[in-house]
Amino acid sequence: MTSTSRRAGPLTRRAHTAARPGELTAQTAAIAGGPKAKTVPYGAGKRFGPEELQQLKEALDQNTLFYAFGKKTAQFKAAWSAYTGVKHVITTSSGTAALHCAVAAAGVGVGDEVVTAPITDLGSVIGVLYQGAVPVFADLDPHTYMMTAESIAKVLTKNTRAVIVVHLAGNCADMDPIVKLCKKHKLVLIEDCAQSFGARDAKGRLAGTFGAFGCFSTNDFKHISTGDGGMVVTNNDGLALKAQLFSDKAYRRDGSPNNPEFLAPNYRMTELQAAVGIAQIAKLPKIVARRRQIGDRFTERIAGLPGLSAHGVKKGFCCTYWFYMFCIDEKKLGATRKEFVKAVAAEGITLSLGYIDRPVYRYNLFTDRNILRHSEFPLTNKELKRRYEYPEGLCPVAEEIIATACRLPVNEFFTDQDTEEVCEGLEKVVHHFQSKNQ
Ligand SMILES: *Cc1c(COP(=O)(O)O)cnc(C)c1O
């Protein structure tokens, strides 16, 4: 029993009160006829309340909802600048738009390569492709699921112009070596922080404040919501102007005549979204603190379970868990991932098969080479005599993560009871399969 006695409480207790085979106890997995670990519905709450309503009323009372005329966008920008400590904020209609603005302002165009992550939202690469550039995928760390300076260095070529680091699932990537690498190779560093509001490195620096640009999404599924929306932050005056112009048809909103110098979409946020955003930013510190607490608690109890490897966070870093993703070793666990997820579901616990079912580069638009239609451009560039391929096995670690990951939802409204019951259910299921296979 020496190996189990070092583990967390419930495991040790169970070792001492081991049931006879076939006997049903509170520790029997639900799938084997035991009681469900989850005894009450998950905690829930209202994300929007009187604070948002007051802001919306003020926005409507202005008699304009245009971002350049009303006060709400300006207030929202000031609040986001204060939260991040970054000088300029550009508001956009989505996180995808924010990233597209950053990519365009970085000067990314035809013939350029942009390094990014294989496990992410398609929004990380949409802007790259629309600018006629190609995404190149850097593999991930198997524990934190983050791109690393080493994995980025491996895929750099003379055509690389920018790097989009994706801070996945609430983690903050290890940025110091990445910043150094980008400086050395004169690459524009863009951070995709859509899933990592409030995430910090060991020195307490916020994700989104290391690179030339930090990009955020406030779509309805993120830490804070404006329905849809996004922000770009940058300390560089020139880059801020370019990103601003790209978000609004390259029109100037300072009274000077319009004479667009480049093709730019309309990615404007309205005063209504900004109004809701002001109230949401005020709630963000509590949201990230609570999510961190819940995720770190999952890790405390999952880390000791055989066959499960916890959502990795680098020592001293602050992860704000957009979701909690652990990986399983089917051999050590004695069950397939599907069997495991089914058994956990029987406990009344929400658990999904990972985050996405394939790396971004295996989506049809890449495998069919069908980006802009009627041509394989930019994946095939006849002029430059280049052809980009995205075969299976391109990023083996990422593919392994996708094949073995299980995802627990994290929500700031979850109670301590929710967290403990989820952990108890996972422990029960792990022991169920372990004892079955002894
Ligand atoms: C959500 C998300 C985006 C895109 O944000 P939208 O607002 O939905 O366009 C981009 N990158 C990552 C990592 C995301 O999670």
The ligand as an SDF file (V2000), in Angstrom:
LIG
                    3D

 15 15  0  0  0  0  0  0  0  0999 V2000
  -12.8450   32.0320  -29.8030 C   0  0  0  0  0  0  0  0  0  0  0  0
  -11.4960   32.0280  -30.3690 C   0  0  0  0  0  0  0  0  0  0  0  0
  -11.1320   32.8020  -31.4820 C   0  0  0  0  0  0  0  0  0  0  0  0
  -12.1260   33.5350  -32.3260 C   0  0  0  0  0  0  0  0  0  0  0  0
  -12.9500   34.3670  -31.6440 O   0  0  0  0  0  0  0  0  0  0  0  0
  -14.3690   34.7890  -32.3190 P   0  0  0  0  0  0  0  0  0  0  0  0
  -14.7720   35.9400  -31.4650 O   0  0  0  0  0  0  0  0  0  0  0  0
  -15.2690   33.6140  -32.1770 O   0  0  0  0  0  0  0  0  0  0  0  0
  -14.1100   35.1660  -33.7040 O   0  0  0  0  0  0  0  0  0  0  0  0
   -9.8200   32.8060  -31.8860 C   0  0  0  0  0  0  0  0  0  0  0  0
   -8.8940   32.0870  -31.2550 N   0  0  0  0  0  0  0  0  0  0  0  0
   -9.1870   31.3030  -30.1950 C   0  0  0  0  0  0  0  0  0  0  0  0
   -8.0940   30.5420  -29.5410 C   0  0  0  0  0  0  0  0  0  0  0  0
  -10.5050   31.2330  -29.7310 C   0  0  0  0  0  0  0  0  0  0  0  0
  -10.7930   30.4340  -28.7140 O   0  0  0  0  0  0  0  0  0  0  0  0
  1  2  1  0
  2  3  1  0
  2 14  2  0
  3  4  1  0
  3 10  2  0
  4  5  1  0
  5  6  1  0
  6  7  2  0
  6  8  1  0
  6  9  1  0
 10 11  1  0
 11 12  2  0
 12 13  1  0
 12 14  1  0
 14 15  1  0
M  END
$$$$
